[in-house]
């Protein structure tokens, strides 16, 4: 009989504790985002896909050398005045481990990690990206939900 009333008392205390938590949170502001329509801004330290500022690139190949997975490939050509110009700057997204080493080693901050986080593709062909193309991420950056 004592055990019955002790269990009943503990159950009542547990119920009161739960109700206190519920009433404390019921009047707090809502922090839930309606996900496809509202999107959270990424933090400053978030590492998304590799992106390039072609005008800053000095074609030093350091990003290609430091990449542990080999997802970056550069080709250049030398003009008559011995200036080098980028011919191709390829990024294979499926190989990237998003470590950010390419961004850290770039002396001119030409390469950086953007803030895209909704990236899907039905074929692997879309995962090979030419970073010199200005519309390289247009498919993923302008997602509209109805």
Backbone bond lengths (Angstrom), bond angles and torsions (degrees), N, CA, C in turn:
res aa  C-N    CA-C-N  psi(-1)  N-CA   C-N-CA  omega(-1)  CA-C   N-CA-C  phi
1 X - - - 1.433 - - 1.538 111.04 -
2 X 1.343 116.45 -39.99 1.466 120.70 178.34 1.536 109.55 -65.50
3 X 1.317 116.27 -40.16 1.463 120.62 178.96 1.540 110.26 -61.35
4 X 1.311 117.64 -39.17 1.461 122.67 179.80 1.533 110.10 -61.14
5 X 1.325 117.43 -48.74 1.465 120.28 -178.59 1.536 111.56 -70.92
6 X 1.310 117.17 -31.56 1.470 119.72 177.19 1.530 109.83 -68.24
7 X 1.338 118.79 -42.78 1.469 122.06 176.04 1.523 110.86 -64.16
8 X 1.312 117.16 -39.12 1.453 121.91 178.06 1.535 110.39 -63.80
9 X 1.310 117.89 -41.51 1.469 122.79 178.54 1.523 111.49 -66.09
10 X 1.347 117.15 -44.60 1.466 120.68 178.21 1.524 110.90 -64.37
11 X 1.312 116.85 -38.01 1.463 120.57 177.38 1.514 111.79 -64.41
12 X 1.311 117.14 -39.75 1.464 121.68 178.93 1.533 110.82 -66.59
13 X 1.328 116.75 -42.49 1.471 120.85 177.61 1.534 109.82 -62.77
14 X 1.319 116.62 -41.19 1.462 120.75 178.48 1.524 110.90 -63.76
15 X 1.323 117.30 -40.47 1.458 121.91 177.34 1.523 111.22 -62.43
16 X 1.318 117.33 -43.07 1.465 121.60 179.44 1.530 110.40 -64.21
17 X 1.336 117.97 -42.76 1.469 121.06 178.22 1.525 110.66 -60.20
18 X 1.312 117.45 -43.91 1.463 121.32 178.70 1.513 111.94 -63.56
19 X 1.326 117.00 -41.09 1.466 120.25 178.95 1.522 111.75 -67.24
20 X 1.331 118.03 -34.99 1.469 121.31 176.61 1.528 109.93 -61.76
21 X 1.337 116.69 -45.66 1.465 120.36 178.95 1.529 110.00 -63.30
22 X 1.323 116.90 -42.38 1.465 120.62 180.00 1.511 111.58 -62.36
23 X 1.320 118.26 -48.56 1.457 120.76 -178.22 1.530 112.61 -69.71
24 X 1.331 116.83 -27.23 1.462 119.81 176.41 1.537 110.00 -67.95
25 X 1.324 117.28 -38.69 1.461 121.47 -176.03 1.525 113.70 -89.20
26 X 1.291 118.07 -17.45 1.462 119.63 -176.13 1.524 111.67 -69.37
27 X 1.319 118.43 -26.97 1.449 121.51 -178.87 1.529 113.19 -103.32
28 X 1.315 118.15 5.48 1.460 121.00 176.89 1.532 109.22 -81.38
29 X 1.342 117.71 158.12 1.464 119.59 -178.74 1.531 111.95 -65.97
30 X 1.317 116.06 151.07 1.463 122.00 -178.93 1.530 108.75 -77.87
31 X 1.322 116.98 131.08 1.459 120.42 179.84 1.525 112.08 -115.82
32 X 1.314 117.53 1.93 1.454 121.60 -179.23 1.523 110.14 -77.28
33 X 1.345 116.16 132.72 1.459 121.10 175.39 1.525 108.72 -94.02
34 X 1.316 116.61 142.60 1.460 121.48 173.72 1.519 106.08 -82.05
35 X 1.346 117.02 90.27 1.449 123.71 -158.98 1.527 117.96 -47.98
36 X 1.278 123.51 -60.88 1.475 113.08 -172.16 1.516 113.15 -66.04
37 X 1.317 117.72 -28.22 1.459 120.17 -178.68 1.524 111.98 -84.80
38 X 1.310 117.57 -36.26 1.458 122.69 177.66 1.522 107.97 -113.45
39 X 1.318 115.76 131.05 1.462 119.60 -178.89 1.516 109.96 -120.27
40 X 1.299 115.12 141.16 1.458 121.04 -179.80 1.520 110.06 -79.65
41 X 1.311 116.63 137.32 1.463 120.91 175.68 1.521 108.61 -73.91
42 X 1.308 115.53 139.58 1.456 119.78 -178.91 1.522 110.63 -77.70
43 X 1.307 115.03 153.24 1.462 120.64 -179.64 1.529 110.56 -72.74
44 X 1.296 116.36 168.52 1.471 121.03 -177.74 1.528 111.45 -65.99
45 X 1.324 118.29 -29.52 1.463 121.10 -176.41 1.530 113.43 -92.09
46 X 1.337 117.95 3.49 1.459 121.20 -179.74 1.525 109.91 -69.58
47 X 1.328 116.93 135.80 1.457 121.68 178.50 1.520 109.27 -111.73
48 X 1.314 115.75 108.15 1.454 121.66 178.17 1.514 110.09 -96.22
49 X 1.320 116.23 -136.56 1.459 121.83 -178.90 1.524 110.92 -79.94
50 X 1.315 115.51 155.47 1.462 121.53 178.30 1.520 108.25 -71.76
51 X 1.316 116.08 135.93 1.456 121.79 177.34 1.524 108.51 -134.50
52 X 1.315 116.44 165.12 1.462 120.80 -171.91 1.525 111.28 -136.85
53 X 1.334 114.82 142.07 1.463 122.06 168.50 1.532 105.29 -106.55
54 X 1.337 117.73 94.86 1.473 120.30 -171.20 1.529 114.24 -60.76
55 X 1.329 117.54 -29.72 1.463 119.39 -178.64 1.526 112.23 -69.37
56 X 1.325 117.90 -21.86 1.467 121.15 -179.92 1.533 113.36 -90.86
57 X 1.320 117.09 -17.38 1.474 120.71 -173.91 1.527 110.78 -68.07
58 X 1.342 116.30 129.23 1.469 121.36 178.96 1.532 111.36 -105.43
59 X 1.310 116.38 9.76 1.469 124.16 175.87 1.532 110.88 55.12
60 X 1.316 115.32 55.06 1.463 120.60 -179.22 1.535 111.73 -94.06
61 X 1.325 117.94 -10.28 1.466 124.49 177.83 1.531 113.79 64.72
62 X 1.317 118.73 12.27 1.464 119.41 -179.16 1.518 111.87 -69.26
63 X 1.328 117.21 -34.47 1.465 119.85 178.82 1.521 110.85 -65.84
64 X 1.322 116.53 -36.11 1.469 120.70 179.31 1.523 109.97 -69.63
65 X 1.312 116.89 -39.94 1.470 120.94 -178.47 1.529 112.76 -67.78
66 X 1.326 116.82 -38.07 1.460 119.61 -174.03 1.530 112.84 -84.69
67 X 1.320 118.28 -16.67 1.466 121.14 -175.94 1.532 110.35 -64.23
68 X 1.349 118.24 118.37 1.464 120.22 -176.36 1.526 113.44 -71.08
69 X 1.320 118.71 -21.24 1.460 120.78 -178.15 1.516 113.15 -105.44
70 X 1.302 118.32 -8.85 1.457 121.94 179.34 1.521 112.90 71.00
71 X 1.315 117.09 37.96 1.466 119.80 -177.45 1.521 112.82 -87.18
72 X 1.314 118.92 -6.13 1.463 122.45 179.84 1.523 110.13 -109.30
73 X 1.330 115.51 140.69 1.467 121.08 176.92 1.521 108.50 -142.33
74 X 1.329 115.55 131.80 1.465 121.70 -178.79 1.512 109.03 -122.83
75 X 1.317 115.47 142.03 1.460 119.98 167.14 1.525 107.31 -135.55
76 X 1.319 115.71 143.80 1.456 120.45 -178.48 1.511 109.57 -136.76
77 X 1.316 115.13 166.98 1.459 119.66 173.78 1.520 108.41 -130.89
78 X 1.316 114.46 150.43 1.470 120.80 -179.88 1.521 107.84 -98.94
79 X 1.309 116.14 126.53 1.463 120.82 179.72 1.521 109.91 -83.30
80 X 1.320 115.76 177.44 1.467 120.71 -178.29 1.521 113.14 -62.54
81 X 1.326 117.01 -32.70 1.464 120.22 179.38 1.531 111.85 -87.52
82 X 1.323 116.35 19.50 1.470 125.60 177.18 1.527 113.58 63.16
83 X 1.322 116.66 22.06 1.455 121.48 173.32 1.516 108.12 -89.08
84 X 1.315 114.77 141.50 1.461 119.04 177.52 1.525 109.02 -95.99
85 X 1.321 116.47 137.94 1.460 121.75 175.66 1.526 108.90 -128.08
86 X 1.299 114.80 144.48 1.461 120.08 179.05 1.510 110.68 -67.92
87 X 1.300 115.35 132.13 1.455 120.80 175.11 1.527 109.44 -101.43
88 X 1.329 115.76 -45.45 1.465 121.84 177.25 1.524 109.17 -145.20
89 X 1.303 114.84 146.33 1.466 121.74 173.24 1.523 105.38 -140.05
90 X 1.315 116.32 96.43 1.464 122.19 -173.62 1.516 111.47 -99.21
91 X 1.310 113.79 144.22 1.460 122.25 179.35 1.524 107.84 -131.75
92 X 1.321 116.50 121.66 1.458 121.46 177.86 1.514 107.58 -101.01
93 X 1.321 114.74 102.37 1.458 121.52 -172.61 1.532 112.82 -64.21
94 X 1.331 117.56 -33.73 1.459 119.32 -176.74 1.528 112.86 -69.28
95 X 1.313 118.11 -18.00 1.463 121.25 178.37 1.523 112.98 -92.76
96 X 1.316 116.49 -19.74 1.466 121.26 -173.38 1.528 111.47 -66.80
97 X 1.323 116.40 136.09 1.469 121.42 176.97 1.534 110.86 -104.39
98 X 1.337 117.88 6.82 1.464 124.53 174.84 1.534 112.37 56.10
99 X 1.310 115.85 40.80 1.463 120.47 -178.29 1.532 111.96 -80.58
100 X 1.328 118.35 -26.48 1.453 121.74 178.75 1.513 114.54 82.85
101 X 1.329 117.91 9.32 1.469 119.70 179.96 1.527 111.55 -65.90
102 X 1.327 117.05 -34.87 1.463 119.97 179.52 1.527 110.55 -63.40
103 X 1.302 116.53 -37.01 1.471 120.97 178.71 1.531 110.85 -68.63
104 X 1.324 116.55 -38.94 1.462 120.54 -177.38 1.521 112.31 -70.13
105 X 1.323 117.36 -35.24 1.458 120.27 -173.28 1.531 113.05 -85.96
106 X 1.323 117.96 -15.72 1.470 120.68 -176.73 1.533 110.48 -67.92
107 X 1.346 118.11 120.03 1.464 120.30 -176.00 1.531 113.75 -72.03
108 X 1.323 118.56 -21.73 1.465 122.03 -177.20 1.529 112.73 -111.32
109 X 1.323 118.12 9.07 1.473 123.28 -177.34 1.520 112.05 54.20
110 X 1.332 115.46 37.61 1.460 119.99 178.93 1.527 111.16 -78.07
111 X 1.290 116.71 -29.51 1.460 120.60 -179.03 1.526 108.41 -109.10
112 X 1.319 115.67 137.69 1.459 120.28 -178.07 1.515 109.76 -150.42
113 X 1.322 115.69 166.11 1.462 121.83 178.34 1.527 107.53 -100.14
114 X 1.341 116.27 120.46 1.461 118.71 -178.78 1.529 110.95 -81.51
115 X 1.313 117.82 -175.06 1.470 122.16 -172.77 1.529 113.74 -105.97
116 X 1.332 118.62 15.98 1.465 120.55 179.09 1.524 110.64 -70.73
117 X 1.327 116.73 134.10 1.456 119.59 177.94 1.513 113.41 -132.17
118 X 1.298 119.21 -0.98 1.463 122.39 176.20 1.514 108.32 -110.23
119 X 1.299 117.39 84.30 1.450 121.09 -176.47 1.524 108.73 -123.37
120 X 1.322 115.21 116.27 1.463 120.75 177.03 1.516 108.82 -136.30
121 X 1.320 116.08 151.40 1.457 120.99 177.91 1.522 108.64 -150.75
122 X 1.319 115.32 146.06 1.457 120.49 178.92 1.524 112.57 -90.43
123 X 1.324 117.11 -16.82 1.460 119.76 178.54 1.524 109.26 -135.79
124 X 1.304 114.98 156.03 1.465 120.03 -178.76 1.524 112.40 -72.25
125 X 1.315 117.36 -17.82 1.462 119.79 179.46 1.523 111.95 -61.69
126 X 1.317 116.89 -31.37 1.464 120.51 -179.61 1.521 112.33 -77.38
127 X 1.329 117.91 -8.66 1.457 121.46 -178.93 1.528 112.42 -91.09
128 X 1.324 117.47 -2.96 1.460 123.04 174.14 1.519 106.91 -101.60
129 X 1.324 116.66 113.43 1.454 121.48 -170.07 1.527 110.23 -119.90
130 X 1.341 115.07 134.46 1.458 121.04 172.87 1.524 107.33 -90.13
131 X 1.320 117.58 111.35 1.459 121.70 -175.54 1.524 113.68 -70.76
132 X 1.315 118.25 -10.53 1.454 120.92 176.30 1.528 111.71 -82.60
133 X 1.306 117.32 -14.07 1.463 122.07 178.53 1.532 108.90 -75.02
134 X 1.340 118.79 122.63 1.468 119.03 -178.88 1.531 114.02 -67.23
135 X 1.329 118.49 -23.58 1.469 121.99 179.60 1.523 112.41 -101.96
136 X 1.311 117.02 31.69 1.467 121.06 -173.93 1.522 113.10 -63.74
137 X 1.325 118.90 -35.40 1.455 121.58 -177.56 1.525 112.42 -112.74
138 X 1.324 117.07 19.76 1.470 120.58 -178.09 1.522 111.41 -62.73
139 X 1.305 117.54 -33.11 1.472 121.15 -179.37 1.528 111.88 -63.04
140 X 1.314 117.30 -35.13 1.464 120.74 -174.96 1.533 113.15 -99.93
141 X 1.304 118.24 -20.33 1.468 118.88 -175.09 1.529 113.21 -85.67
142 X 1.312 118.11 -19.67 1.460 120.70 -177.74 1.526 112.09 -114.29
143 X 1.290 117.33 46.39 1.463 121.60 -179.82 1.524 108.95 -74.20
144 X 1.320 115.81 125.40 1.466 121.30 -179.97 1.523 108.09 -115.47
145 X 1.307 116.64 129.48 1.451 122.10 178.99 1.521 108.48 -108.18
146 X 1.300 115.83 131.35 1.474 120.02 -179.41 1.506 110.61 -93.19
